[in-house]
């Protein structure tokens, strides 16, 4: 009987903490997941932050005007296990990247892979080989 009371108390006490962490995580529903598009531009800012990294890139259009794009990525811990680091990208780097676009067509998305100025390809998501 005492075990049943203790278990009921533990579940009731822990439920709010579990609900809070579940609510804190967000969805990837805003992205066209699996639809790859490519951008070339200049890194403006690279944020190595939890829970997600961000790349801010300036992209020229056909008329020569530029537009800033914001691209979300996986966490530093995830990317670190795939060869990324705080210094993988630097302001001023000219890169080509593949991303999943935003469904609402704003200039942004979720980055999939980046080709660095020295030609290295940094994968940001699992590949079939992993």
Contact map, one row per residue, 1 for C-alpha under 8 A:
1111100000000000000000000000000000000000000000000000000000000000000000000000000000000000000000000000000000000000000000000000000000
1111110000000000000000000000000000000000000000000000000000000000000000000000000000000000000000000000000000000000000000000000000000
1111111000000000000000000000000000000000000000000000000000000000000000000000000000000000000000000000000000000000000000000000000000
1111111100000000000000000000000000000000000000000000000000000000000000000000000000000000000000000000000000000000000000000000000000
1111111110000000000000000000000000000000000000000000000000000000000000000000000000000000000000000000000000000000000000000000000000
0111111111000000000000000000000000000000000000000000000000000000000000000000000000000000000000000000000000000000000000000000000000
0011111111100000000000000000000000000000000000000000000000000000000000000000000000000000000000000000000000000000000000000000000000
0001111111110000000000000000000000000000000000000000000000000000000000000000000000000000000000000000000000000000000000000000000000
0000111111111000000000000000000000000000000000000000000000000000000000000000000000000000000000000000000000000000000000000000000000
0000011111111100000000000000000000000000000000000000000000000000000000000000000000000000000000000000000000000000000000000000000000
0000001111111110000000000000000000000000000000000000000000000000000000000000000000000000000000000000000000000000000000000000000000
0000000111111111000000000000000000000000000000000000000000000000000000000000000000000000000000000000000000000000000000000000000000
0000000011111111000000000000000000000000000000000000000000000000000000000000000000000000000000000000000000000000000000000000000000
0000000001111111110000000000000000000000000000000000000000000000000000000000000000000000000000000000000000000000000000000000000000
0000000000111111111000000000000000000000000000000000000000000000000000000000000000000000000000000000000000000000000000000000000000
0000000000011111111100000000000000000000000000000000000000000000000000000000000000000000000000000000000000000000000000000000000000
0000000000000111111110000000000000000000000000000000000000000000000000000000000000000000000000000000000000000000000000000000000000
0000000000000111111111000000000000000000000000000000000000000000000000000000000000000000000000000000000000000000000000000000000000
0000000000000011111111100000000000000000000000000000000000000000000000000000000000000000000000000000000000000000000000000000000000
0000000000000001111111110000000000000000000000000000000000000000000000000000000000000000000000000000000000000000000000000000000000
0000000000000000111111111000000000000000000000000000000000000000000000000000000000000000000000000000000000000000000000000000000000
0000000000000000011111111000000000000000000000000000000000000000000000000000000000000000000000000000000000000000000000000000000000
0000000000000000001111111100000000000000000000000000000000000000000000000000000000000000000000000000000000000000000000000000000000
0000000000000000000111111100000000000000000000000000000000000000000000000000000000000000000000000000000000000000000000000000000000
0000000000000000000011111110000000000000000000000000000000000000000000000000000000000000000000000000000000000000000000000000000000
0000000000000000000000111111000000000000000000000000000000000000000000000000000000000000000000000000000000000000000000000000000000
0000000000000000000000001111110000000000000000000000000000000000000000000000000000000000000000000000000000000000000000000000000000
0000000000000000000000000111111010000000000000000000000000000000000000000000000000000000000000000000000000000000000000000000000000
0000000000000000000000000011111110000000000000000000000000000000000000000000000000000000000000000000000000000000000000000000000000
0000000000000000000000000011111100000000000000000000000000000000000000000000000000000000000000000000011100000000000000000000000000
0000000000000000000000000001111110000000000000000000000000000000000000000000000000000000000000000001111000001100000000000000000000
0000000000000000000000000000111111100000000000000000000000000000000000000000000000000000000000000001111000000000000000000000000000
0000000000000000000000000001101111100000000000000000000000000000000000000000000000000000000000000001100000000000000000000000000000
0000000000000000000000000000000111110000000000000000000000000000000000000000000000000000000000000001000000000000000000000000000000
0000000000000000000000000000000111111000000000000000000000000000000000000000000000000000000000000011100000000000000000000000000000
0000000000000000000000000000000001111100000000000000000000000000000000000000000000000000000000000111100000000000000000000000000000
0000000000000000000000000000000000111110000000000000000000000000000000000000000000000000000000000111100000000000000000000000000000
0000000000000000000000000000000000011111000000000000000000000000000000000000000000000000000000011110000000000000000000000000000000
0000000000000000000000000000000000001111100000000000000000100000000000000000000000000000000000011110000000000000000000000000000000
0000000000000000000000000000000000000111110000000000000000100000000000000000000000000000000001111000000000000000000000000000000000
0000000000000000000000000000000000000011111000000000000011110000000000000000000000000000000001110000000000000000000000000000000000
0000000000000000000000000000000000000001111100000000000011100000000000000000000000000000001111100000000000000000000000000000000000
0000000000000000000000000000000000000000111111000000001111000000000000000000000000000000111111100000000000000000000000000000000000
0000000000000000000000000000000000000000011111000000001111000000000000000000000000000000011100000000000000000000000000000000000000
0000000000000000000000000000000000000000001111100000001110000000000000000000000000000000011000000000000000000000000000000000000000
0000000000000000000000000000000000000000001111110000111100000000000000000000000000000000111000000000000000000000000000000000000000
0000000000000000000000000000000000000000000011111000111000000000000000000000000000000000000000000000000000000000000000000000000000
0000000000000000000000000000000000000000000001111101110000000000000000000011000000001100000000000000000000000000000000000000000000
0000000000000000000000000000000000000000000000111111110000000000000000000011000000000000000000000000000000000000000000000000000000
0000000000000000000000000000000000000000000000011111100000000000000000000011000000000000000000000000000000000000000000000000000000
0000000000000000000000000000000000000000000000001111100000000000000000000111000000000000000000000000000000000000000000000000000000
0000000000000000000000000000000000000000000000011111110000000000000000011111000000000000000000000000000000000000000000000000000000
0000000000000000000000000000000000000000000001111111111000000000000000011111000000000000000000000000000000000000000000000000000000
0000000000000000000000000000000000000000000001111001111100000000000001111000000000000000000000000000000000000000000000000000000000
0000000000000000000000000000000000000000001111100000111110000000000001111000000000000000000000000000000000000000000000000000000000
0000000000000000000000000000000000000000001111000000011111000000000111100000000000000000000000000000000000000000000000000000000000
0000000000000000000000000000000000000000111110000000001111100000000111000000000000000000000000000000000000000000000000000000000000
0000000000000000000000000000000000000000111100000000000111110000011110000000000000000000000000000000000000000000000000000000000000
0000000000000000000000000000000000000011110000000000000011111000011110000000000000000000000000000000000000000000000000000000000000
0000000000000000000000000000000000000000100000000000000001111111111000000000000000000000000000000000000000000000000000000000000000
0000000000000000000000000000000000000000000000000000000000111111111000000000000000000000000000000000000000000000000000000000000000
0000000000000000000000000000000000000000000000000000000000011111100000000000000000000000000000000000000000000000000000000000000000
0000000000000000000000000000000000000000000000000000000000011111100000000000000000000000000000000000000000000000000000000000000000
0000000000000000000000000000000000000000000000000000000000011111110000000000000000000000000000000000000000000000000000000000000000
0000000000000000000000000000000000000000000000000000000000011111111000000000000000000000000000000000000000000000000000000000000000
0000000000000000000000000000000000000000000000000000000001111001111100000000000000000000000000000000000000000000000000000000000000
0000000000000000000000000000000000000000000000000000000001111000111110000000000000000000000000000000000000100000000000000000000000
0000000000000000000000000000000000000000000000000000000111100000011111000000000000000000000000000000000000100000000000000000000000
0000000000000000000000000000000000000000000000000000000111100000001111100000000000000000000000000000000000110000000000000000000000
0000000000000000000000000000000000000000000000000000011110000000000111110000000000000000000000000000000000111000000000000000000000
0000000000000000000000000000000000000000000000000000011100000000000011111000000000000000000000000010000000011110000000000000000000
0000000000000000000000000000000000000000000000000001111000000000000001111100000000000000000000000000000000011110000000000000000000
0000000000000000000000000000000000000000000000000001111000000000000000111110000000000000000000000000000000000111000000000001000000
0000000000000000000000000000000000000000000000000011100000000000000000011111011000000000000000000000000000000000000000000001100000
0000000000000000000000000000000000000000000000011111100000000000000000001111111000000000000000000000000000000000000000000000000000
0000000000000000000000000000000000000000000000011111100000000000000000000111111100011000000000000000000000000000000000000000000000
0000000000000000000000000000000000000000000000000000000000000000000000000011111110000000000000000000000000000000000000000000000000
0000000000000000000000000000000000000000000000000000000000000000000000000111111111000000000000000000000000000000000000000000000000
0000000000000000000000000000000000000000000000000000000000000000000000000111111111111000000000000000000000000000000000000001000000
0000000000000000000000000000000000000000000000000000000000000000000000000001111111111000000000000000000000000000000000000000000000
0000000000000000000000000000000000000000000000000000000000000000000000000000111111110000000000000000000000000000000000000000000000
0000000000000000000000000000000000000000000000000000000000000000000000000000011111110000000000000000000000000000000000000111000000
0000000000000000000000000000000000000000000000000000000000000000000000000000001111111000000000000000000000000000000000000100000000
0000000000000000000000000000000000000000000000000000000000000000000000000001001111111111000000000000000000000000000000000100000000
0000000000000000000000000000000000000000000000010000000000000000000000000001001100111111000000000000000000000000000000000000000000
0000000000000000000000000000000000000000000000010000000000000000000000000000000000011111100000000000000000000000000000000000000000
0000000000000000000000000000000000000000000000000000000000000000000000000000000000011111110000000000000000000000000000000000000000
0000000000000000000000000000000000000000000000000000000000000000000000000000000000011111110000000000000000000000000000000000000000
0000000000000000000000000000000000000000001001000000000000000000000000000000000000000111111010000000000000000000000100000000000000
0000000000000000000000000000000000000000001111000000000000000000000000000000000000000011111110000000000000000000000000000000000000
0000000000000000000000000000000000000000011111000000000000000000000000000000000000000000111110000000000000000000000000000000000000
0000000000000000000000000000000000000000011100000000000000000000000000000000000000000000011111000000000000000000000000000000000000
0000000000000000000000000000000000000000011000000000000000000000000000000000000000000000111111100000000000000000000110000000000000
0000000000000000000000000000000000000001111000000000000000000000000000000000000000000000000111110000000000000000000110000000000000
0000000000000000000000000000000000000001111000000000000000000000000000000000000000000000000011111000000000000000011110000000000000
0000000000000000000000000000000000000111100000000000000000000000000000000000000000000000000001111100000000000000011100000000000000
0000000000000000000000000000000000000111000000000000000000000000000000000000000000000000000000111110000000000011111000000000000000
0000000000000000000000000000000000011110000000000000000000000000000000000000000000000000000000011111000000000011110000000000000000
0000000000000000000000000000000000111110000000000000000000000000000000100000000000000000000000001111100000001111100000000000000000
0000000000000000000000000000001111111000000000000000000000000000000000000000000000000000000000000111110000001111000000000000000000
0000000000000000000000000000001110111000000000000000000000000000000000000000000000000000000000000011111010111100000000000000000000
0000000000000000000000000000011100000000000000000000000000000000000000000000000000000000000000000001111111111100000000000000000000
0000000000000000000000000000011100000000000000000000000000000000000000000000000000000000000000000000111111000000000000000000000000
0000000000000000000000000000010000000000000000000000000000000000000000000000000000000000000000000000011111000000000000000000000000
0000000000000000000000000000000000000000000000000000000000000000000000000000000000000000000000000000111111110000000000000000000000
0000000000000000000000000000000000000000000000000000000000000000000000000000000000000000000000000000011111110000000000000000000000
0000000000000000000000000000000000000000000000000000000000000000001111000000000000000000000000000000110011111000000000000000000000
0000000000000000000000000000000000000000000000000000000000000000000011110000000000000000000000000000110011111100000000000000000000
0000000000000000000000000000001000000000000000000000000000000000000001110000000000000000000000000011110000111110000000000000000000
0000000000000000000000000000001000000000000000000000000000000000000000111000000000000000000000000011110000011111000000000000000000
0000000000000000000000000000000000000000000000000000000000000000000000111000000000000000000000001111000000001111110000000001000000
0000000000000000000000000000000000000000000000000000000000000000000000001000000000000000000000001111000000000111110000000011100000
0000000000000000000000000000000000000000000000000000000000000000000000000000000000000000000000001110000000000011111000001111100000
0000000000000000000000000000000000000000000000000000000000000000000000000000000000000000000000111100000000000011111100001111000000
0000000000000000000000000000000000000000000000000000000000000000000000000000000000000000000000111000000000000000111110111100000000
0000000000000000000000000000000000000000000000000000000000000000000000000000000000000000100011110000000000000000011111111100000000
0000000000000000000000000000000000000000000000000000000000000000000000000000000000000000000011100000000000000000001111110000000000
0000000000000000000000000000000000000000000000000000000000000000000000000000000000000000000000000000000000000000000111110000000000
0000000000000000000000000000000000000000000000000000000000000000000000000000000000000000000000000000000000000000001111111000000000
0000000000000000000000000000000000000000000000000000000000000000000000000000000000000000000000000000000000000000001111111100000000
0000000000000000000000000000000000000000000000000000000000000000000000000000000000000000000000000000000000000000111100111110000000
0000000000000000000000000000000000000000000000000000000000000000000000000000000001110000000000000000000000000000111100011111000000
0000000000000000000000000000000000000000000000000000000000000000000000000000000001000000000000000000000000000001110000001111111000
0000000000000000000000000000000000000000000000000000000000000000000000001100001001000000000000000000000000000011110000000111110000
0000000000000000000000000000000000000000000000000000000000000000000000000100000000000000000000000000000000000001100000000011111000
0000000000000000000000000000000000000000000000000000000000000000000000000000000000000000000000000000000000000000000000000011111111
0000000000000000000000000000000000000000000000000000000000000000000000000000000000000000000000000000000000000000000000000010111111
0000000000000000000000000000000000000000000000000000000000000000000000000000000000000000000000000000000000000000000000000000011111
0000000000000000000000000000000000000000000000000000000000000000000000000000000000000000000000000000000000000000000000000000011111
0000000000000000000000000000000000000000000000000000000000000000000000000000000000000000000000000000000000000000000000000000011111
